[in-house]
Amino acid sequence: MQVWTPAKLNLFLEVLSRRDDGFHEIETLICPIGLYDTLTFEDAPAGHFDFSSAWAADEDCSVEVPQGADNTVVRALTLLRQAAGTDRAATVRLLKRIPAAAGLAGGSSDAAAALVAANRVWQLNWPRERLAEIAAAVGSDVPFFLGRGPAVCRGRGERIEQVEAPRLDFVVVHPPAGLSTAEVYRACRPAARPQTAAALVAAWQAGRLSDVGKRLHNGLQAAARTLADAIGRLETEFAKFNLLGHAMSGSGSSYFGLCRSRRQAGRIAALLRSRGLGRAFTVSSVAGPESQRMSA
């Protein structure tokens, strides 16, 4: 089975409190976008997983993808195999296009794809809710990618409410330097007067894109700015364009702008590339079957 598994943007992210387990209580509106890794999963005799990964030829990324037990795909499959009480194994090949340490959740998306593929190929036939328990043990963003399309996620990210809304067009910049999620969360302070995603969701569903742009929010952005000069520079550069709004995605370091059209997104991406800010590209939101493409 081959799975094309998407990246994401956080259109809204509020840090509510620190939990007793060391994680943070959050509320976030996550939007899958049309930038994909490709995971190929083939059943194998009982034994160890044969896993390898590589960057696509047209990607210029110096970040080395973790291998073996350190990779989220291998961790997800190991936990699933243990929970299912099976000795099934697999040969897994991962072609990376989603930048790492970028707030785009490539590793989480890959892990979810591996769970979906194994569930089908190993004929476990687990419902999504049961797979989500394994996904949550792998990482906070992983359960989101078991769904289809945008969603509001709460708790650590495991409580998911799907959202149906029209397509959005974005320009995204991934600066050369990445950010550690753990370091950004350590540097952040929970909001004293927390916002909710409700108003943004309502505006998006009603097609009021100017209101969507005004309500983009990331409660981690101030902390990320203290750790990476690139965040402040991206804020300044994006503010020079006639965008509907702009914000950092996740814990960074990717930064995005909400555009009025694909054409505007392409024009601004070209200008941002010329300013040496990092890799600039255009994407649109995806929903339904498009969010995670699968073929046998």
DRENTI-866088 format. One record per residue (C-alpha): residue number from 1; residue in three letters; x, y, z negated; chain. Coordinates in pm, 1 decimal, always signed. Example, Ala and Ser with C-alpha at 12.3 -4.5 7.8 and 13.67 -1.06 7.14 Angstrom:
2
+-----+-----+----------+----------+----------+---+
|   k |   r |        u |        v |        w | c |
+-----+-----+----------+----------+----------+---+
|   1 | ALA |  +1230.0 |   -450.0 |   -780.0 | A |
|   2 | SER |  +1367.0 |   -106.0 |   -714.0 | A |
+-----+-----+----------+----------+----------+---+
// end
This chain:
296
+-----+-----+----------+----------+----------+---+
|   k |   r |        u |        v |        w | c |
+-----+-----+----------+----------+----------+---+
|   1 | MET |     +0.0 |     +0.0 |     +0.0 | A |
|   2 | GLN |   +114.6 |   +352.1 |    +79.5 | A |
|   3 | VAL |     -4.8 |   +649.9 |   -125.2 | A |
|   4 | TRP |    +42.8 |  +1016.4 |    -35.0 | A |
|   5 | THR |    +30.5 |  +1184.9 |   -372.3 | A |
|   6 | PRO |    -11.7 |  +1563.0 |   -411.0 | A |
|   7 | ALA |   +153.1 |  +1839.9 |   -605.9 | A |
|   8 | LYS |    -53.3 |  +2080.4 |   -816.4 | A |
|   9 | LEU |    -81.3 |  +2442.6 |   -922.2 | A |
|  10 | ASN |   -214.1 |  +2565.3 |  -1256.0 | A |
|  11 | LEU |   -454.3 |  +2848.9 |  -1178.6 | A |
|  12 | PHE |   -517.0 |  +2890.2 |  -1549.9 | A |
|  13 | LEU |   -320.6 |  +2767.5 |  -1851.0 | A |
|  14 | GLU |   -371.6 |  +2867.6 |  -2213.6 | A |
|  15 | VAL |   -170.7 |  +2727.2 |  -2504.8 | A |
|  16 | LEU |   -412.2 |  +2698.6 |  -2797.8 | A |
|  17 | SER |   -214.7 |  +2537.0 |  -3080.2 | A |
|  18 | ARG |    +64.1 |  +2297.2 |  -3169.4 | A |
|  19 | ARG |    -56.6 |  +1947.9 |  -3254.5 | A |
|  20 | ASP |    +63.6 |  +1719.3 |  -3533.1 | A |
|  21 | ASP |   +206.8 |  +1480.9 |  -3271.0 | A |
|  22 | GLY |   +441.7 |  +1753.6 |  -3144.3 | A |
|  23 | PHE |   +246.2 |  +1827.2 |  -2827.9 | A |
|  24 | HIS |    +32.3 |  +2135.4 |  -2766.0 | A |
|  25 | GLU |   -341.5 |  +2171.7 |  -2734.5 | A |
|  26 | ILE |   -410.9 |  +2339.8 |  -2401.9 | A |
|  27 | GLU |   -684.9 |  +2437.0 |  -2161.0 | A |
|  28 | THR |   -585.2 |  +2444.9 |  -1795.7 | A |
|  29 | LEU |   -744.9 |  +2460.4 |  -1452.1 | A |
|  30 | ILE |   -540.3 |  +2240.6 |  -1218.5 | A |
|  31 | CYS |   -566.0 |  +2249.8 |   -841.6 | A |
|  32 | PRO |   -410.0 |  +1978.3 |   -619.9 | A |
|  33 | ILE |   -235.7 |  +2118.2 |   -313.9 | A |
|  34 | GLY |   -134.4 |  +1982.4 |    +26.0 | A |
|  35 | LEU |   +228.7 |  +1907.2 |    -55.9 | A |
|  36 | TYR |   +288.9 |  +1532.5 |    -91.2 | A |
|  37 | ASP |   +535.1 |  +1270.1 |   -202.5 | A |
|  38 | THR |   +491.2 |   +928.1 |    -38.9 | A |
|  39 | LEU |   +493.3 |   +612.9 |   -252.8 | A |
|  40 | THR |   +509.6 |   +270.5 |    -88.7 | A |
|  41 | PHE |   +412.8 |    -23.4 |   -312.0 | A |
|  42 | GLU |   +466.6 |   -387.9 |   -220.0 | A |
|  43 | ASP |   +384.4 |   -686.3 |   -441.0 | A |
|  44 | ALA |   +684.4 |   -892.6 |   -550.7 | A |
|  45 | PRO |   +744.3 |  -1218.3 |   -737.9 | A |
|  46 | ALA |   +754.5 |  -1203.0 |  -1115.6 | A |
|  47 | GLY |  +1060.2 |  -1021.4 |  -1243.7 | A |
|  48 | HIS |  +1203.2 |   -670.5 |  -1250.1 | A |
|  49 | PHE |  +1079.6 |   -375.5 |  -1047.8 | A |
|  50 | ASP |  +1285.4 |   -285.0 |   -743.3 | A |
|  51 | PHE |  +1256.1 |    +94.5 |   -736.6 | A |
|  52 | SER |  +1437.2 |   +350.7 |   -526.1 | A |
|  53 | SER |  +1375.4 |   +710.3 |   -426.8 | A |
|  54 | ALA |  +1513.9 |   +963.0 |   -181.1 | A |
|  55 | TRP |  +1449.2 |  +1319.2 |    -73.6 | A |
|  56 | ALA |  +1288.4 |  +1373.2 |   +265.8 | A |
|  57 | ALA |  +1540.6 |  +1471.3 |   +532.1 | A |
|  58 | ASP |  +1408.0 |  +1826.5 |   +563.3 | A |
|  59 | GLU |  +1422.8 |  +1893.3 |   +187.7 | A |
|  60 | ASP |  +1717.5 |  +2078.1 |    +38.2 | A |
|  61 | CYS |  +1704.1 |  +1974.0 |   -326.3 | A |
|  62 | SER |  +2006.5 |  +1920.1 |   -547.8 | A |
|  63 | VAL |  +1801.8 |  +1770.6 |   -834.2 | A |
|  64 | GLU |  +1865.2 |  +1398.6 |   -871.8 | A |
|  65 | VAL |  +1551.0 |  +1191.8 |   -916.0 | A |
|  66 | PRO |  +1569.9 |   +969.8 |  -1228.8 | A |
|  67 | GLN |  +1610.8 |   +602.0 |  -1152.6 | A |
|  68 | GLY |  +1524.2 |   +285.7 |  -1343.8 | A |
|  69 | ALA |  +1340.4 |   +309.3 |  -1674.8 | A |
|  70 | ASP |  +1383.9 |   +688.4 |  -1681.5 | A |
|  71 | ASN |  +1154.7 |   +737.4 |  -1381.8 | A |
|  72 | THR |   +785.9 |   +800.8 |  -1450.6 | A |
|  73 | VAL |   +685.8 |   +546.7 |  -1184.2 | A |
|  74 | VAL |   +878.2 |   +265.7 |  -1353.4 | A |
|  75 | ARG |   +751.3 |   +369.0 |  -1697.1 | A |
|  76 | ALA |   +392.3 |   +369.3 |  -1572.6 | A |
|  77 | LEU |   +421.5 |    +26.4 |  -1410.2 | A |
|  78 | THR |   +597.0 |   -120.5 |  -1713.6 | A |
|  79 | LEU |   +320.0 |     +0.7 |  -1946.6 | A |
|  80 | LEU |    +49.1 |   -124.9 |  -1710.2 | A |
|  81 | ARG |   +209.5 |   -466.9 |  -1682.5 | A |
|  82 | GLN |   +237.9 |   -495.6 |  -2060.9 | A |
|  83 | ALA |   -121.6 |   -384.2 |  -2118.1 | A |
|  84 | ALA |   -254.3 |   -621.8 |  -1851.5 | A |
|  85 | GLY |    -55.0 |   -916.1 |  -1985.1 | A |
|  86 | THR |    +85.4 |   -998.6 |  -1642.5 | A |
|  87 | ASP |   +433.5 |  -1068.5 |  -1510.5 | A |
|  88 | ARG |   +364.7 |   -920.3 |  -1166.3 | A |
|  89 | ALA |   +635.5 |   -699.8 |  -1019.8 | A |
|  90 | ALA |   +676.2 |   -474.1 |   -719.5 | A |
|  91 | THR |   +910.8 |   -316.1 |   -470.4 | A |
|  92 | VAL |   +851.1 |    +59.2 |   -480.1 | A |
|  93 | ARG |   +996.2 |   +318.5 |   -245.2 | A |
|  94 | LEU |   +943.8 |   +687.0 |   -316.8 | A |
|  95 | LEU |   +998.3 |   +962.0 |    -59.9 | A |
|  96 | LYS |  +1016.4 |  +1296.6 |   -239.9 | A |
|  97 | ARG |   +899.9 |  +1629.8 |   -100.8 | A |
|  98 | ILE |   +765.7 |  +1793.6 |   -419.6 | A |
|  99 | PRO |  +1044.1 |  +1994.9 |   -589.8 | A |
| 100 | ALA |  +1153.3 |  +1871.7 |   -932.9 | A |
| 101 | ALA |  +1152.4 |  +2078.3 |  -1255.9 | A |
| 102 | ALA |   +920.3 |  +2316.4 |  -1074.3 | A |
| 103 | GLY |   +585.2 |  +2306.7 |  -1256.4 | A |
| 104 | LEU |   +431.8 |  +2118.3 |   -961.8 | A |
| 105 | ALA |   +401.7 |  +1781.3 |  -1142.5 | A |
| 106 | GLY |   +561.0 |  +1563.8 |   -874.7 | A |
| 107 | GLY |   +671.5 |  +1301.6 |  -1127.1 | A |
| 108 | SER |   +327.0 |  +1284.3 |  -1287.1 | A |
| 109 | SER |   +158.3 |  +1254.7 |   -949.1 | A |
| 110 | ASP |   +396.4 |   +974.3 |   -848.2 | A |
| 111 | ALA |   +319.3 |   +785.2 |  -1169.7 | A |
| 112 | ALA |    -54.8 |   +808.9 |  -1109.5 | A |
| 113 | ALA |     -7.4 |   +685.3 |   -753.1 | A |
| 114 | ALA |   +186.7 |   +384.8 |   -882.6 | A |
| 115 | LEU |    -92.8 |   +299.2 |  -1127.5 | A |
| 116 | VAL |   -357.3 |   +321.8 |   -854.0 | A |
| 117 | ALA |   -151.6 |   +107.8 |   -615.8 | A |
| 118 | ALA |    -69.2 |   -158.7 |   -876.3 | A |
| 119 | ASN |   -430.3 |   -175.9 |   -991.0 | A |
| 120 | ARG |   -535.1 |   -262.5 |   -634.7 | A |
| 121 | VAL |   -245.0 |   -478.2 |   -519.1 | A |
| 122 | TRP |   -229.8 |   -677.7 |   -844.1 | A |
| 123 | GLN |   -611.7 |   -707.4 |   -830.9 | A |
| 124 | LEU |   -655.3 |   -590.3 |  -1189.1 | A |
| 125 | ASN |   -972.6 |   -398.8 |  -1095.9 | A |
| 126 | TRP |   -945.7 |   -173.1 |  -1399.8 | A |
| 127 | PRO |  -1185.8 |   +123.7 |  -1411.5 | A |
| 128 | ARG |  -1040.8 |   +472.6 |  -1396.6 | A |
| 129 | GLU |  -1104.1 |   +525.9 |  -1769.3 | A |
| 130 | ARG |   -883.6 |   +230.4 |  -1862.6 | A |
| 131 | LEU |   -607.6 |   +337.2 |  -1625.1 | A |
| 132 | ALA |   -626.5 |   +684.6 |  -1778.9 | A |
| 133 | GLU |   -519.9 |   +542.0 |  -2118.1 | A |
| 134 | ILE |   -196.8 |   +418.0 |  -1960.6 | A |
| 135 | ALA |   -158.6 |   +743.8 |  -1768.2 | A |
| 136 | ALA |   -183.3 |   +953.1 |  -2086.5 | A |
| 137 | ALA |    +93.9 |   +746.9 |  -2246.1 | A |
| 138 | VAL |   +322.3 |   +828.5 |  -1951.3 | A |
| 139 | GLY |   +268.5 |  +1206.0 |  -1946.2 | A |
| 140 | SER |    +17.0 |  +1482.4 |  -2008.9 | A |
| 141 | ASP |    -48.5 |  +1560.7 |  -1639.6 | A |
| 142 | VAL |    -74.2 |  +1199.4 |  -1520.2 | A |
| 143 | PRO |   -447.5 |  +1140.8 |  -1600.6 | A |
| 144 | PHE |   -543.3 |  +1441.4 |  -1384.9 | A |
| 145 | PHE |   -401.5 |  +1274.5 |  -1073.3 | A |
| 146 | LEU |   -629.7 |   +973.3 |  -1116.6 | A |
| 147 | GLY |   -918.1 |  +1203.7 |  -1025.2 | A |
| 148 | ARG |  -1009.9 |  +1367.1 |   -697.8 | A |
| 149 | GLY |   -973.1 |  +1740.5 |   -665.9 | A |
| 150 | PRO |   -952.6 |  +2036.3 |   -906.8 | A |
| 151 | ALA |  -1032.8 |  +1994.2 |  -1274.8 | A |
| 152 | VAL |  -1031.5 |  +2169.3 |  -1610.1 | A |
| 153 | CYS |   -811.6 |  +1967.4 |  -1845.4 | A |
| 154 | ARG |   -813.4 |  +1997.2 |  -2224.5 | A |
| 155 | GLY |   -641.2 |  +1840.0 |  -2522.8 | A |
| 156 | ARG |   -294.3 |  +1737.6 |  -2405.7 | A |
| 157 | GLY |   -448.4 |  +1728.5 |  -2058.4 | A |
| 158 | GLU |   -628.6 |  +1397.0 |  -2093.9 | A |
| 159 | ARG |   -984.8 |  +1536.4 |  -2127.5 | A |
| 160 | ILE |  -1081.0 |  +1607.4 |  -1768.8 | A |
| 161 | GLU |  -1378.8 |  +1789.2 |  -1617.9 | A |
| 162 | GLN |  -1386.0 |  +1778.4 |  -1237.6 | A |
| 163 | VAL |  -1462.0 |  +2099.8 |  -1047.3 | A |
| 164 | GLU |  -1600.9 |  +2137.6 |   -694.2 | A |
| 165 | ALA |  -1496.0 |  +2461.6 |   -528.4 | A |
| 166 | PRO |  -1399.4 |  +2603.2 |   -185.3 | A |
| 167 | ARG |  -1050.4 |  +2586.4 |    -36.5 | A |
| 168 | LEU |   -785.0 |  +2833.9 |   -145.8 | A |
| 169 | ASP |   -467.4 |  +2937.6 |    +40.2 | A |
| 170 | PHE |   -139.5 |  +2999.8 |   -139.8 | A |
| 171 | VAL |   +218.0 |  +3105.8 |    -87.4 | A |
| 172 | VAL |   +461.1 |  +2934.1 |   -324.5 | A |
| 173 | VAL |   +824.6 |  +3001.7 |   -408.6 | A |
| 174 | HIS |  +1044.8 |  +2745.8 |   -578.9 | A |
| 175 | PRO |  +1359.6 |  +2924.8 |   -703.4 | A |
| 176 | PRO |  +1693.4 |  +2740.1 |   -708.3 | A |
| 177 | ALA |  +1694.4 |  +2702.7 |  -1088.5 | A |
| 178 | GLY |  +1441.5 |  +2472.2 |  -1253.1 | A |
| 179 | LEU |  +1299.0 |  +2488.7 |  -1603.9 | A |
| 180 | SER |  +1264.9 |  +2224.0 |  -1874.6 | A |
| 181 | THR |   +903.0 |  +2175.3 |  -1981.0 | A |
| 182 | ALA |  +1011.2 |  +2095.5 |  -2337.8 | A |
| 183 | GLU |  +1222.7 |  +2412.8 |  -2363.0 | A |
| 184 | VAL |   +944.1 |  +2635.2 |  -2229.8 | A |
| 185 | TYR |   +692.2 |  +2493.8 |  -2475.9 | A |
| 186 | ARG |   +938.0 |  +2535.9 |  -2762.7 | A |
| 187 | ALA |   +979.7 |  +2902.0 |  -2668.1 | A |
| 188 | CYS |   +607.2 |  +2974.7 |  -2631.4 | A |
| 189 | ARG |   +367.7 |  +3097.4 |  -2897.9 | A |
| 190 | PRO |     +1.6 |  +2987.2 |  -2898.5 | A |
| 191 | ALA |   -237.4 |  +3263.9 |  -2796.1 | A |
| 192 | ALA |   -370.1 |  +3472.9 |  -3083.3 | A |
| 193 | ARG |   -687.6 |  +3545.1 |  -2885.3 | A |
| 194 | PRO |   -713.7 |  +3256.2 |  -2641.2 | A |
| 195 | GLN |   -889.3 |  +3289.5 |  -2307.9 | A |
| 196 | THR |  -1089.7 |  +3013.1 |  -2140.4 | A |
| 197 | ALA |  -1102.6 |  +2898.4 |  -1779.9 | A |
| 198 | ALA |  -1482.0 |  +2932.2 |  -1755.9 | A |
| 199 | ALA |  -1491.7 |  +3273.3 |  -1586.8 | A |
| 200 | LEU |  -1229.5 |  +3172.8 |  -1330.7 | A |
| 201 | VAL |  -1413.8 |  +2848.1 |  -1250.9 | A |
| 202 | ALA |  -1741.5 |  +3036.7 |  -1204.0 | A |
| 203 | ALA |  -1578.1 |  +3290.5 |   -973.4 | A |
| 204 | TRP |  -1411.8 |  +3017.9 |   -767.3 | A |
| 205 | GLN |  -1730.2 |  +2814.8 |   -727.9 | A |
| 206 | ALA |  -1917.4 |  +3128.5 |   -621.4 | A |
| 207 | GLY |  -1648.9 |  +3211.3 |   -364.1 | A |
| 208 | ARG |  -1554.6 |  +3540.6 |   -532.1 | A |
| 209 | LEU |  -1186.5 |  +3510.8 |   -447.4 | A |
| 210 | SER |  -1093.6 |  +3859.8 |   -563.4 | A |
| 211 | ASP |  -1221.5 |  +3767.5 |   -910.7 | A |
| 212 | VAL |  -1029.5 |  +3440.4 |   -896.8 | A |
| 213 | GLY |   -710.6 |  +3634.3 |   -827.5 | A |
| 214 | LYS |   -771.0 |  +3873.1 |  -1116.8 | A |
| 215 | ARG |   -823.7 |  +3583.3 |  -1358.4 | A |
| 216 | LEU |   -512.9 |  +3379.3 |  -1276.7 | A |
| 217 | HIS |   -337.9 |  +3324.2 |  -1609.6 | A |
| 218 | ASN |    -46.6 |  +3126.7 |  -1753.1 | A |
| 219 | GLY |    +18.5 |  +3139.0 |  -2126.6 | A |
| 220 | LEU |   +366.5 |  +2991.9 |  -2073.9 | A |
| 221 | GLN |   +485.0 |  +3262.2 |  -1836.9 | A |
| 222 | ALA |   +618.7 |  +3500.7 |  -2101.4 | A |
| 223 | ALA |   +824.3 |  +3221.9 |  -2260.1 | A |
| 224 | ALA |   +957.0 |  +3109.7 |  -1921.1 | A |
| 225 | ARG |  +1060.0 |  +3468.5 |  -1843.7 | A |
| 226 | THR |  +1293.7 |  +3465.0 |  -2147.6 | A |
| 227 | LEU |  +1460.0 |  +3145.8 |  -2021.8 | A |
| 228 | ALA |  +1494.9 |  +3222.0 |  -1650.9 | A |
| 229 | ASP |  +1559.1 |  +3560.9 |  -1490.3 | A |
| 230 | ALA |  +1402.2 |  +3427.0 |  -1170.4 | A |
| 231 | ILE |  +1053.4 |  +3440.6 |  -1321.9 | A |
| 232 | GLY |  +1069.6 |  +3816.7 |  -1383.6 | A |
| 233 | ARG |  +1210.4 |  +3876.2 |  -1037.7 | A |
| 234 | LEU |   +934.5 |  +3669.3 |   -876.0 | A |
| 235 | GLU |   +670.0 |  +3864.0 |  -1070.1 | A |
| 236 | THR |   +816.2 |  +4187.8 |   -936.6 | A |
| 237 | GLU |   +846.2 |  +4068.2 |   -576.6 | A |
| 238 | PHE |   +497.7 |  +3914.6 |   -559.5 | A |
| 239 | ALA |   +346.7 |  +4237.0 |   -697.8 | A |
| 240 | LYS |   +471.0 |  +4419.5 |   -385.4 | A |
| 241 | PHE |   +233.2 |  +4227.3 |   -158.9 | A |
| 242 | ASN |   -139.2 |  +4268.3 |   -108.3 | A |
| 243 | LEU |   -220.3 |  +3937.2 |   -279.4 | A |
| 244 | LEU |   -542.6 |  +3853.9 |   -461.3 | A |
| 245 | GLY |   -331.3 |  +3751.8 |   -760.2 | A |
| 246 | HIS |    -13.1 |  +3568.4 |   -860.2 | A |
| 247 | ALA |   +120.0 |  +3356.9 |  -1147.4 | A |
| 248 | MET |   +365.5 |  +3086.9 |  -1248.0 | A |
| 249 | SER |   +259.6 |  +2722.5 |  -1217.6 | A |
| 250 | GLY |   +280.4 |  +2497.9 |  -1523.5 | A |
| 251 | SER |   +600.9 |  +2546.2 |  -1719.7 | A |
| 252 | GLY |   +776.4 |  +2683.1 |  -1409.8 | A |
| 253 | SER |   +983.9 |  +2757.4 |  -1228.2 | A |
| 254 | SER |   +757.0 |  +2767.6 |   -919.7 | A |
| 255 | TYR |   +557.9 |  +3085.1 |   -867.1 | A |
| 256 | PHE |   +253.5 |  +3126.6 |   -642.0 | A |
| 257 | GLY |    +31.0 |  +3392.2 |   -490.3 | A |
| 258 | LEU |   -336.2 |  +3355.0 |   -396.9 | A |
| 259 | CYS |   -382.9 |  +3474.0 |    -38.3 | A |
| 260 | ARG |   -680.8 |  +3595.9 |   +163.3 | A |
| 261 | SER |   -606.9 |  +3353.4 |   +447.8 | A |
| 262 | ARG |   -356.6 |  +3101.3 |   +579.5 | A |
| 263 | ARG |   -227.5 |  +3366.1 |   +815.1 | A |
| 264 | GLN |   -149.6 |  +3604.7 |   +530.9 | A |
| 265 | ALA |    +16.0 |  +3320.1 |   +338.8 | A |
| 266 | GLY |   +244.2 |  +3243.7 |   +632.7 | A |
| 267 | ARG |   +340.0 |  +3606.8 |   +682.2 | A |
| 268 | ILE |   +426.4 |  +3657.6 |   +314.3 | A |
| 269 | ALA |   +620.3 |  +3330.2 |   +296.4 | A |
| 270 | ALA |   +843.6 |  +3448.7 |   +580.5 | A |
| 271 | LEU |   +910.6 |  +3777.3 |   +402.3 | A |
| 272 | LEU |   +987.2 |  +3601.2 |    +73.7 | A |
| 273 | ARG |  +1233.6 |  +3366.7 |   +247.1 | A |
| 274 | SER |  +1420.2 |  +3666.7 |   +382.7 | A |
| 275 | ARG |  +1468.9 |  +3798.6 |    +28.6 | A |
| 276 | GLY |  +1663.1 |  +3494.2 |    -90.1 | A |
| 277 | LEU |  +1428.0 |  +3404.9 |   -374.6 | A |
| 278 | GLY |  +1429.1 |  +3032.1 |   -306.4 | A |
| 279 | ARG |  +1225.8 |  +2791.9 |    -97.7 | A |
| 280 | ALA |   +902.4 |  +2963.7 |    +14.7 | A |
| 281 | PHE |   +616.6 |  +2767.2 |   +167.5 | A |
| 282 | THR |   +241.8 |  +2779.9 |   +224.1 | A |
| 283 | VAL |    -17.9 |  +2532.1 |    +97.9 | A |
| 284 | SER |   -394.2 |  +2501.0 |    +61.5 | A |
| 285 | SER |   -596.9 |  +2340.1 |   -214.0 | A |
| 286 | VAL |   -725.4 |  +1989.5 |   -144.6 | A |
| 287 | ALA |  -1020.6 |  +1798.3 |   -284.3 | A |
| 288 | GLY |  -1199.4 |  +1465.6 |   -261.0 | A |
| 289 | PRO |  -1032.2 |  +1185.7 |    -63.3 | A |
| 290 | GLU |   -771.5 |  +1430.5 |    +72.1 | A |
| 291 | SER |   -616.7 |  +1480.6 |   -271.2 | A |
| 292 | GLN |   -466.3 |  +1131.1 |   -282.0 | A |
| 293 | ARG |   -441.2 |   +955.0 |    +53.9 | A |
| 294 | MET |   -405.8 |   +577.1 |    +54.8 | A |
| 295 | SER |   -352.7 |   +317.9 |   +325.1 | A |
| 296 | ALA |   -305.6 |    -57.4 |   +306.5 | A |
+-----+-----+----------+----------+----------+---+
// end
